[in-house]
Amino acid sequence: MAKGEQTRARTVARFLEAGAEVFAERGFHAATMAEICSRAGLSRGAFYSNFDGKESLFLALFEQHAAAQLDAVASAFENAPDLAGAIAAAVHAAVADAEAERRWFLISTEFTIYAARNSDAARLLNEHDARVRRRLATTIARFTSGDDSAEPTDDDLATARFTIALYEGAHLGALVDNNTDRARLTLLEFLPMAIQRSRTDQE
């Protein structure tokens, strides 16, 4: 990586870290560019050299979070005996840091509501979600077929959509539950069985 690229990568990383902290503390709406730049220790000009605005920073955080989670899921799939076992292992890998995941769902839910009222943000969020579903579906397809070059079928894409919906629903339901870890894990324990049943019903 060239020196200029290294510098830019460090700058982007600092803004992502600062944005995650400020969004978590203040929420998407209340967070200001001044706070984010101050937390990053960088100028507003440096911010706009790398991001179009607060939305693009948030979407970059979405991409970063999804990439980390999908890497954990792919690793969990490697040694699983069957699809249900793979999904169970993947769920536990995804919630390894339960408090961080709870915080992420708190701030991402706010952005989703914002996108529901903003067509440009909705389009970008839908594009992001489609990429996440595609990557998860590809992981599922390659696991079930035993072929590392397999492309996802419609059933794989439906399984990915169903898995993500149940996973997100479990976290959303736990946001206001006093016993958050237990409530979340109780729901997630049903996920592998539900996924296996959904695929059986489609066959």
Secondary structure as UniProt FT lines:
FT   HELIX           3..26
FT   TURN            28..30
FT   HELIX           33..40
FT   HELIX           44..48
FT   TURN            49..50
FT   HELIX           54..78
FT   HELIX           83..94
FT   HELIX           98..116
FT   HELIX           119..145
FT   TURN            148..149
FT   HELIX           154..174
FT   TURN            175..176
FT   TURN            178..179
FT   HELIX           180..188
FT   TURN            189..190
FT   HELIX           191..202
//
